[in-house]
């Protein structure tokens, strides 16, 4: 998470809304450990990674929806989940994410 915080702060200082997706748990094999984070600005700019690229596109879409609604979400992507397979999580594990709007 520390790698995304400077950019998150810069976006907020610039007056942009920001969503933060954080890996909160994993099961079996997963590309990133708990604490890994991806941030999305209201302009669609992205920094960080929660899955090494496997489900990033789907997470960005969810983050933009959180920015639009202000309602946080808990997401799960796993190999048994058809959505995860469709977006590319083929590592055999499961990742659990929490996506929230960040206000400083």
N, C-alpha and C positions, 0 to 999 in steps of 0.2 A: 504494500500500500504506500509505503514511503516514496516510491518512485513516481506516483501520480499526484501527490499532494502539492508540490510546487505549481504544477499547471492548474490544478483545481483552484488554488488560491489566486493565481493570476486571472483566471476567468471570472472569479467572483469579484475581484478588485475592478475588473473591466465592466462589471454590472451584468454579467451573463448568468443565466440559470444553469445549474449543473446537477447531473444525476451521478451517483456513485453506485456501482455494482461490486459487491464484495463476496468472495467465496467464503461461506460460513461453515461448510462441512464437505467432506468427500467420502466416497465409499469405493473400495477396490482401487484399481489403477485410475489415476486422474492426472491431467497434464499440469495442473497448478495446485498448490497447497492452500489450505485455509489462510485467509488474510490477503490473498492476491486480489487486486482490484483493477477495475476499468472505469474511467470517468468519461462522461459525454457532456459536451456543452449544448446549449439550446441551438447552436448553429450546426450541430452534427459533428463537431470535431471530437476526436477520440484519443485518449491516452491510456496506456496500460493494457493488461490482458488478464482474462479470467480462465482461459482454456487453451492458450497457445494457438489460437486461431480457429479452433473447432466450432465453437458456437458464438463467436464474437458478433456476427451480424445479427443473430436473433436477440442477443443481449442488448445491443445498441438500439434495436427497435423497441424493446421493452423499456429501456431507459428513457427514450424519447417520449413514450407514453406516460411514464412516471412524471416527467417534466410537465407534460400537458395537463395531467390530472392532479398532480400533487399527492397522489396516493401511492405509498410504497408497496412493493411486491416481493414475495418470496418465490423463487423459481427453482426448478429442479430439472436437470438434463442428465439422462443416463442412457446406456446402451439399449435397455429394454423399452425406452420411451421412443415411440415412433417419431415424435418431433425432434428429439435429439439426433436420431439417426438421419433424419432429413436434413438437419443443419450441420451434420458432420462429426458428432461425438462418437467416434468409433474405437476409443481407447479401452473400452470394456468396463469403465467405472461410471460413477455418478457424481455430479457436482451439485451442491445446493448453494444458491446465491440469494443475497438480499439486495434489493435495488431501492435507493432512496434519493430524494432531492436533498441537496446539501445547501444550507444557508450558513454563512459565516457571520 
